[in-house]
Structure formats: structure tokens, C-alpha cells
Amino acid sequence: MIASINNLSKENLKEVFDTYYESLVLYANRFLPLRDACEDLVQDIFVDFWEKDLTFPDDISLKVYLYKSARNKCYNIIKHNKVKDLYSANHLRQIEDDEVFLKQVLEEEIVRKLYDLIDALPKRKKEIIKLSLKGLKNKEIAEILDIQLQTVKTLKSQSYKILREEFKEINAVIYFLIS
């Protein structure tokens, strides 16, 4: 078989596939519980094998390549699943925690209210505040809007004053909810 592996054609690949497919699936199934995942993994190995156009000095080298590929892919899947499980566990704890839930709802409502208030500002003030929220400096905002730097500073200051006034009522509610 090895001579034909080094001149890989569809027929030769099919022969290698037919010879090793089931064994590789069973090997992968030692590490991964779902047979479907193992079958997909082994198919990926053969796709890689076809695309890389590898050559091997003997049958043993081919077997070693296929089984090491299966082991490495299983390891990567297990490692990836471990990260997903940890991520899911953290999110599950957050979902189950009423205090975190209330905090998240409160944060979302504050942000929504802030953007509603910003949208209610006059056009130029709204533009300046939105650009400022994107992290732009006053000078950059002035250049983008083609206005004087002092105008940006003045309108920004006036906008913050309006927003602070509007948020005074909300601060009392926030303090009550947090306490």
C-alpha cells in the first residue's frame, strides 16, 4: 500500500480510508463520548491528509501519522470543551444569582436611559457626545465636525450639565436599588 500512498490518487486515498477509518473512529471514541464527533474528526484527518499531499516511507509511518492526528484532534476538542464548560458554568452562576441579575438589568436600563437622553439633545450636542463616547478627543471632534475647539468644549460641557440634571432623579432610584 505504501507505494500507492506516495502517489496519492482518489483510489489510493479510498483504500487508506477504508483500511483505517473504523479503527480511527474507535480510537477517537475512547476520548470523546459521541460517535458522530469521532466520525467527523476522522473525516477531518483524511481531508487534511489529502490536502497536505504527504508521503511516508512505510505503512508504520502512515499509521503513526493517522493515530497521532486523531489523538491531537481529540485533545484539542477536549481542551476546547473544557473552556466552553468553564464559560458556561460562570454564566450559569451569573444567571442564577439574583443580585447579578438585578445589577445587569439596572445597568442596561441606565444605558438605555442615557442614550434616550442623548438622543433628546439638540443635534450638534448629540453629535459631540456620541463622538466623545466613542473615545474621540475634543480636538478630533472639532476636526470631524469642522467647528472650533472651544465650541466643542462649550457644547460638551452644556450637554453634560443637561445629562447630570436628568440623572439626578435616576441617582436616587439607583441608590435605593443598590442598597
Salt bridges, closest charged atoms under 4 A:
ASP18 OD2 - LYS14 NZ 2.95
GLU22 OE2 - ARG35 NH2 2.84
GLU39 OE2 - ARG35 NE 2.99
ASP48 OD2 - LYS73 NZ 3.17
GLU107 OE2 - LYS103 NZ 3.94
GLU109 OE1 - ARG112 NH2 2.65
ASP116 OD2 - ARG112 NH1 2.98
ASP119 OD1 - LYS130 NZ 2.98
GLU127 OE1 - ARG124 NH1 3.20
GLU165 OE2 - LYS168 NZ 3.44
